[in-house]
Amino acid sequence: MALIADIAGSMNQLEAWHWLALGALLLAIEIASTTMYLLWPGIAALLVGALKFLVPGLGGPLSVFLFAVLAVASSVVWHRSPYGRRASAKPNHMNDRMRTYLGRRGAAAGDFVGGHGAILLDDTRWAAVAEHGDPKRGEMLQVTGADGTALRVRPEG
């Protein structure tokens, strides 16, 4: 019981500058880490500090409760907003460049022989393996996958 009384007593000792310092610390850690995990709790701490400055009689437990509610609510609202979703929805194909070509269309760079040939995508000539037949030069092909560094292609349509 003494521990709970000590915690409650220390909550009542929280001043506005404690909350402002906590907010600044959380935002500084966020800037260093760039994870977006501490941004909204840092802003919530700053808001509670400003509120505590404007209303000095705001109790310690109530200020902790307001901080918790603001931190959770703002984080949830951010992640459900279009801006929060956009930040996390980007596919990352950095180590699998071939995946970026799935579904793309390009012209056969030359006649395929035995199902092997090349396709032109943008300004690059890629080795290609045809799924069906031997496409002719200039025929439009669609990328369906990759085998190592060779793109798997099929006639468009």
C-alpha positions as CSV (number, residue, x, y, z in Angstrom):
1,M,0.0,0.0,0.0
2,A,2.9,2.3,0.7
3,L,4.1,1.9,-2.9
4,I,0.7,3.0,-4.3
5,A,0.6,5.9,-2.0
6,D,4.1,7.0,-3.1
7,I,3.1,6.7,-6.8
8,A,0.0,8.7,-6.2
9,G,1.9,11.3,-4.3
10,S,4.6,11.6,-7.0
11,M,1.8,12.0,-9.6
12,N,0.5,15.0,-7.7
13,Q,4.0,16.6,-7.8
14,L,4.0,16.7,-11.7
15,E,4.3,20.3,-12.9
16,A,3.8,21.6,-16.4
17,W,7.6,21.7,-17.1
18,H,7.7,17.9,-16.4
19,W,5.3,17.3,-19.1
20,L,7.0,19.7,-21.5
21,A,10.3,18.0,-20.8
22,L,8.8,14.6,-21.4
23,G,7.3,15.7,-24.7
24,A,10.6,17.2,-25.8
25,L,12.5,14.1,-24.8
26,L,10.1,11.8,-26.7
27,L,10.2,14.0,-29.8
28,A,14.0,14.1,-29.7
29,I,14.1,10.3,-29.5
30,E,11.6,10.2,-32.4
31,I,13.8,12.4,-34.5
32,A,16.8,10.2,-33.9
33,S,14.9,7.0,-34.5
34,T,12.4,8.0,-37.3
35,T,10.0,5.2,-36.4
36,M,6.8,7.3,-35.9
37,Y,6.2,5.4,-32.6
38,L,7.0,8.3,-30.3
39,L,5.7,11.2,-32.3
40,W,2.1,11.2,-31.0
41,P,3.0,10.4,-27.3
42,G,5.5,13.3,-27.5
43,I,2.8,15.6,-28.9
44,A,0.4,14.4,-26.2
45,A,2.9,15.1,-23.5
46,L,3.4,18.7,-24.9
47,L,-0.4,19.2,-24.9
48,V,-0.8,18.0,-21.3
49,G,2.1,20.3,-20.3
50,A,0.4,23.3,-22.0
51,L,-2.9,22.4,-20.4
52,K,-1.2,22.0,-17.0
53,F,0.3,25.4,-17.5
54,L,-3.1,27.0,-18.3
55,V,-4.9,25.1,-15.5
56,P,-2.4,24.8,-12.7
57,G,-4.9,23.0,-10.4
58,L,-5.1,20.0,-12.8
59,G,-4.5,16.9,-10.7
60,G,-1.6,14.5,-11.3
61,P,-3.7,11.4,-11.9
62,L,-6.0,13.3,-14.2
63,S,-3.0,14.6,-16.2
64,V,-1.6,11.1,-16.5
65,F,-5.0,9.9,-17.7
66,L,-5.3,12.7,-20.2
67,F,-1.8,11.9,-21.5
68,A,-2.7,8.2,-22.0
69,V,-5.9,9.0,-23.7
70,L,-4.4,11.6,-26.0
71,A,-1.4,9.4,-26.9
72,V,-3.5,6.4,-27.8
73,A,-6.3,8.3,-29.5
74,S,-4.0,10.4,-31.7
75,S,-1.9,7.4,-32.7
76,V,-5.0,5.4,-33.7
77,V,-6.5,8.4,-35.6
78,W,-3.1,8.9,-37.4
79,H,-2.7,5.3,-38.4
80,R,-6.3,5.1,-39.7
81,S,-6.0,8.4,-41.7
82,P,-5.0,8.4,-45.3
83,Y,-1.6,9.9,-44.4
84,G,-0.8,7.2,-41.9
85,R,-1.9,4.4,-44.2
86,R,0.2,5.8,-47.1
87,A,3.3,5.8,-45.0
88,S,2.9,2.1,-44.2
89,A,1.4,0.8,-47.4
90,K,4.3,1.3,-49.7
91,P,5.7,-2.0,-50.9
92,N,9.4,-2.3,-50.6
93,H,11.0,-4.3,-53.4
94,M,14.5,-3.0,-52.8
95,N,16.1,-6.5,-52.6
96,D,13.8,-8.0,-55.2
97,R,13.9,-5.7,-58.2
98,M,12.3,-8.3,-60.5
99,R,9.0,-8.0,-58.6
100,T,8.7,-4.4,-59.7
101,Y,8.3,-5.6,-63.3
102,L,5.4,-7.9,-62.7
103,G,2.5,-7.0,-65.0
104,R,4.6,-4.6,-67.0
105,R,4.4,-4.6,-70.8
106,G,7.3,-4.4,-73.3
107,A,8.3,-5.3,-76.8
108,A,10.3,-8.4,-77.8
109,A,13.8,-7.1,-78.6
110,G,14.3,-9.9,-81.2
111,D,12.9,-13.2,-82.2
112,F,12.8,-15.8,-79.4
113,V,14.5,-19.1,-80.0
114,G,13.5,-22.1,-78.0
115,G,11.5,-19.9,-75.7
116,H,14.5,-17.7,-74.9
117,G,15.0,-14.1,-76.0
118,A,15.0,-10.5,-74.7
119,I,12.4,-7.9,-73.8
120,L,12.7,-4.1,-73.8
121,L,11.3,-2.4,-70.7
122,D,11.8,1.4,-70.5
123,D,15.4,1.8,-71.7
124,T,16.7,-1.6,-70.6
125,R,17.0,-4.9,-72.4
126,W,16.2,-7.9,-70.2
127,A,16.7,-11.6,-70.7
128,A,13.3,-13.3,-71.0
129,V,11.8,-16.7,-71.1
130,A,8.5,-17.1,-73.0
131,E,5.8,-19.2,-71.4
132,H,4.3,-20.2,-74.7
133,G,5.9,-20.4,-78.1
134,D,8.5,-18.1,-79.6
135,P,7.5,-14.5,-79.8
136,K,8.7,-12.4,-82.8
137,R,10.6,-9.1,-82.7
138,G,8.3,-6.2,-81.8
139,E,5.5,-8.4,-80.3
140,M,4.1,-6.9,-77.1
141,L,4.7,-9.2,-74.1
142,Q,3.6,-9.0,-70.5
143,V,5.9,-9.9,-67.6
144,T,4.4,-12.7,-65.4
145,G,7.3,-13.5,-63.2
146,A,11.1,-14.0,-63.0
147,D,13.5,-16.9,-63.1
148,G,16.7,-15.6,-61.5
149,T,17.6,-12.6,-63.7
150,A,15.4,-13.6,-66.6
151,L,11.8,-12.3,-66.8
152,R,9.0,-14.8,-67.6
153,V,6.8,-13.3,-70.3
154,R,3.7,-14.2,-72.2
155,P,2.0,-12.6,-75.3
156,E,-0.1,-9.7,-74.3
157,G,-3.8,-10.1,-74.4
